[in-house]
Amino acid sequence: MLKLAGLKLQWPNSLVGRTLWLTLLAVVVAQGIATMIWYSQSKHRELEGIRSASASMANMFASTVTFFQSLPLEYRHIVLDQIRNMGGTRFFVSFNQEPLLIEPVADSQLKAASIDSVKQVLRSKLPKARDITVEFSRPDRLRILKNDIFLSDLPKSWAHHTLTLEPLNPPILVVQIELAADEWLYIAALLPAPYISLKDEILGSDQILFLLFSTSLLLMLTYFMIRRQVKPLKRLAQAANDLSLNSDQPALVEEGASELVTATRAFNRMQLRINRYITDRETLFSAISHDLKTPITRLRLRTELLDDDAQREKFNRDLNELEMMVKGALQCVRETDIHENNEWVDLNDMLGSIAENHNQHQIKVVLPEKPIPQLWAKPLAMKRVLTNLIENGVKYGQKVRIFAYDNHERLELIILDDGKGIPESELETVFEPYYRLANDSEGHGLGLGISRNILHAHGGDLIIYNSIKGGLEAKVLIPHDFE
């Protein structure tokens, strides 16, 4: 769970989602570091460049001032008029009786560096100047000749071609130098490219678009690459899940990265060994069943020939126990092997049919009040689990109540009886084969163990505990995403 600006972002669960998030994070961090390094270096070069360009322009301004100072006063305006009528000058020059008001543009590093450089050069070149002011103004608010005259009021041939650059409209450098009392030399000019804008931004719109495009392209390629690599992993996980239910599965195709090929090959070998083990086990138990039936039958016949009734009874009892042990072992083998396909199971009908067998004369099984959602499972195996638990509850607890809870991830069924419960120390022992707490001759002590094994094969579990209200609770946990 990630928290960002008060919002909670859920961390993806899938490998593809996490890889995309990590890739995006890596791209953002890498681009951020690269941008900081690039910005610091480019900003240093840009500051040096604008200082050099401003110093060069200041030298031209100083030369202009020296030139006009060398002219007689009555010729200065004549020369200015000739320059304006000719057009094409790189900056606008005028003589004013007072400094004009300047509405400065926003401060920035580039602006400060340019102003400092211009002032430094002019003060060194014009030591007799009484005052020097340097500032930047917007073209639409630039005053010329007088405070009530703006650039837009002048003929275009005078200054527009010199001081405007459509559609950028960059700021204009304005230098005012006091040569004598009531005599100010006014100079307005544009900085040379690429410093005309004074923009102090880390990333431009073109760079942002490029970063977005490259990041999107990287994420898209990463998505398709990881998704292709994850497919064999998903098939491997699905095959492992299916193997827990049915070992007779076809071998997986070995594809993908070398690690996945190695894991798939190991899984195929494991599945082959499991199939051989199960086959050998079934063959062994079938052979035992077949081989034991003949001697047991022969012993029964010989027992009938005994004259001593007490001995005959003891022999028959031992033979019955031996036969029950053989049948129990074979039943355990058969019950834990689930050879059926998954399908949607209606637990409401299944529980209803089980309860109907016990509620013929009186209510012994109370079903849930709310309907239970359908479940994707092995129907016969699930019925075997519920039948074992309900029959045990009715047999040893007289009455059973069933409660169902659905939390969208798994289904919980609680089967509560009215019995005395079982000792705390025996809560896990009862799942062991042939272990029984009751003294009756019915059953083999295999039902709870078989039920838990079936639920484990479904990805669920079976938990039993003594209820605080009395009786024994059996909690059946079944996931919804079982495949």
C-alpha positions, -999 to 999 in steps of 0.1 A, spaced: 0 0 0 15 33 -11 4 67 3 7 97 -20 -8 131 -12 -33 116 11 -43 89 -14 -38 52 -9 -24 34 -39 -28 -4 -39 5 -22 -47 -3 -45 -77 -3 -82 -69 6 -95 -104 41 -98 -116 33 -77 -147 18 -49 -127 47 -48 -102 72 -49 -130 55 -19 -147 54 0 -115 91 -6 -108 100 2 -144 80 35 -142 97 43 -108 131 35 -123 124 57 -153 112 86 -131 142 84 -108 167 80 -137 151 109 -157 150 130 -125 187 125 -119 196 129 -155 175 161 -157 191 175 -126 226 169 -140 217 182 -174 200 212 -159 229 222 -137 254 218 -166 232 235 -192 223 263 -168 260 270 -161 266 272 -199 236 293 -204 246 318 -177 281 320 -192 266 325 -226 242 353 -216 270 371 -197 292 370 -228 264 381 -251 253 409 -227 290 421 -223 293 422 -261 261 443 -264 273 466 -235 305 472 -255 284 483 -285 263 505 -262 295 521 -248 307 527 -283 274 543 -292 276 566 -262 311 576 -271 301 583 -307 272 605 -297 293 623 -271 318 632 -298 290 649 -319 280 685 -313 247 687 -294 229 702 -325 238 672 -347 228 644 -323 191 646 -332 198 649 -369 219 617 -368 192 599 -348 165 609 -373 186 596 -402 191 563 -384 154 559 -377 144 568 -413 169 543 -426 157 514 -403 175 481 -398 195 492 -367 201 466 -341 188 488 -312 168 520 -306 185 551 -293 171 584 -281 180 614 -259 156 622 -231 154 649 -205 145 624 -177 147 586 -171 116 568 -185 96 545 -163 102 508 -168 78 480 -158 103 452 -152 97 416 -162 98 388 -136 132 382 -119 152 352 -130 188 340 -130 193 348 -167 179 383 -161 201 390 -132 232 377 -150 225 399 -180 219 430 -161 250 426 -139 272 420 -170 259 450 -188 263 473 -158 298 460 -151 310 467 -187 293 501 -189 307 513 -156 342 503 -168 339 518 -202 320 549 -191 335 560 -159 322 596 -163 286 586 -166 266 600 -137 241 571 -134 234 539 -153 201 519 -150 195 486 -167 162 467 -168 141 445 -190 106 455 -202 78 438 -221 72 452 -256 36 461 -250 46 481 -219 78 497 -233 79 535 -230 98 554 -257 108 591 -258 84 601 -231 66 583 -202 32 587 -220 44 573 -253 46 535 -258 63 515 -285 30 508 -302 25 545 -307 56 550 -329 58 544 -366 68 509 -374 99 519 -393 113 536 -362 116 507 -337 91 479 -344 114 459 -366 142 464 -342 124 457 -309 97 432 -317 100 396 -328 65 381 -335 51 359 -322 76 354 -294 75 390 -281 106 386 -260 116 411 -232 136 442 -243 168 453 -226 166 490 -217 197 509 -207 195 545 -196 227 565 -190 228 599 -174 254 619 -193 247 653 -178 220 671 -160 186 666 -178 204 645 -204 197 608 -206 208 585 -233 181 558 -239 190 525 -255 166 496 -261 176 463 -277 169 426 -279 193 400 -266 208 378 -294 195 342 -298 192 319 -280 188 342 -250 160 363 -262 133 348 -240 150 348 -205 129 317 -197 143 298 -167 126 264 -171 140 230 -164 121 212 -191 104 226 -222 72 213 -237 90 195 -264 112 177 -239 82 168 -217 65 153 -247 96 133 -256 99 120 -221 62 110 -220 66 93 -254 98 74 -245 84 64 -211 51 51 -227 70 32 -253 93 16 -227 63 6 -205 45 -8 -235 75 -29 -246 81 -40 -209 44 -50 -206 45 -72 -237 79 -87 -228 69 -95 -192 35 -108 -202 51 -132 -227 75 -144 -200 47 -148 -174 25 -170 -196 47 -201 -191 48 -193 -154 10 -191 -152 8 -224 -170 32 -239 -146 12 -226 -116 -20 -240 -132 -4 -273 -138 8 -275 -102 -27 -268 -90 -42 -294 -113 -16 -319 -102 -30 -317 -67 -63 -329 -80 -54 -352 -108 -19 -365 -114 -28 -377 -149 -19 -344 -167 -1 -339 -200 35 -327 -198 41 -289 -201 58 -274 -231 92 -262 -222 94 -226 -233 103 -191 -221 134 -179 -203 161 -204 -194 150 -203 -157 114 -211 -167 125 -239 -190 145 -254 -161 116 -251 -137 92 -266 -163 115 -295 -170 118 -302 -132 80 -300 -129 75 -325 -157 100 -349 -141 83 -345 -107 49 -352 -122 63 -383 -139 77 -396 -106 44 -389 -88 24 -407 -115 48 -437 -111 44 -436 -74 6 -435 -75 5 -463 -100 29 -484 -79 8 -476 -48 -25 -486 -64 -9 -518 -78 5 -526 -43 -28 -521 -25 -47 -540 -52 -23 -568 -48 -25 -567 -10 -63 -567 -12 -63 -597 -36 -37 -616 -17 -53 -611 17 -88 -621 7 -78 -657 0 -60 -664 33 -87 -646 53 -114 -668 37 -93 -699 43 -88 -690 79 -125 -685 83 -132 -719 70 -106 -734 93 -121 -715 122 -154 -732 117 -138 -765 122 -127 -756 157 -146 -774 185 -139 -748 211 -166 -721 208 -145 -696 227 -115 -700 205 -137 -699 174 -152 -666 186 -117 -651 193 -105 -662 158 -135 -647 141 -130 -614 160 -94 -612 149 -103 -620 113 -130 -593 114 -105 -567 126 -80 -577 100 -106 -575 72 -118 -541 85 -82 -528 85 -77 -539 49 -110 -523 38 -101 -491 56 -67 -489 40 -82 -494 5 -109 -469 13 -83 -443 24 -65 -447 -9 -96 -444 -30 -111 -415 -11 -80 -393 -14 -77 -398 -51 -102 -373 -67 -108 -383 -103 -134 -358 -115 -135 -324 -132 -144 -291 -117 -178 -276 -122 -201 -251 -106 -216 -267 -74 -248 -255 -59 -241 -259 -22 -277 -250 -13 -290 -281 -31 -262 -303 -19 -267 -293 18 -305 -297 13 -301 -333 0 -278 -342 29 -300 -327 55 -331 -344 41 -317 -378 50 -315 -367 87 -347 -345 90 -373 -372 82 -386 -375 117 -373 -344 134 -351 -315 125 -315 -325 131 -298 -303 105 -305 -265 104 -294 -250 71 -282 -214 65 -309 -187 62 -292 -169 33 -284 -186 0 -248 -197 -5 -232 -186 -38 -221 -213 -63 -187 -228 -59 -162 -240 -86 -151 -274 -72 -152 -312 -74 -189 -320 -67 -186 -355 -54 -155 -347 -34 -172 -317 -18 -203 -337 -11 -181 -364 6 -166 -337 29 -200 -322 39 -216 -356 44 -188 -367 67 -189 -336 88 -227 -334 90 -231 -371 98 -205 -369 126 -223 -338 140 -257 -356 140 -242 -388 153 -222 -374 183 -240 -340 187 -276 -349 180 -283 -316 162 -263 -296 136 -265 -259 127 -248 -247 95 -236 -211 90 -222 -196 58 -200 -165 54 -187 -152 20 -159 -126 21 -154 -125 -17 -120 -143 -14 -132 -176 1 -163 -192 15 -165 -202 51 -190 -229 63 -193 -235 100 -209 -268 111 -218 -266 148 -233 -295 168 -248 -297 202 -224 -323 216 -199 -322 243 -170 -315 220 -136 -332 223 -106 -326 245 -83 -298 234 -53 -321 232 -72 -343 206 -82 -316 182 -54 -325 157 -50 -361 166 -84 -370 153 -72 -362 118 -47 -391 119 -58 -423 101 -76 -450 122 -77 -427 153 -111 -427 169 -125 -413 202 -158 -432 201 -159 -468 214 -186 -479 189 -178 -503 161 -190 -480 133 -164 -462 112 -126 -466 107 -113 -432 119 -107 -420 84 -134 -395 76 -119 -363 91 -85 -370 75 -100 -377 41 -121 -345 44 -91 -323 52 -71 -339 24 -99 -331 -1 -101 -295 11 -63 -291 9 -65 -303 -27 -91 -275 -33 -67 -250 -18 -88 -248 14 -87 -262 49 -107 -279 76 -103 -266 112 -122 -280 142 -124 -264 177 -147 -264 207 -173 -237 206 -175 -213 236 -212 -220 237 -207 -257 238 -204 -283 211 -178 -288 183 -173 -264 155 -160 -276 121 -149 -247 99 -147 -255 62 -126 -229 42 -129 -230 4 -113 -203 -19 -133 -188 -47 -104 -187 -71 -98 -225 -71 -91 -238 -106 
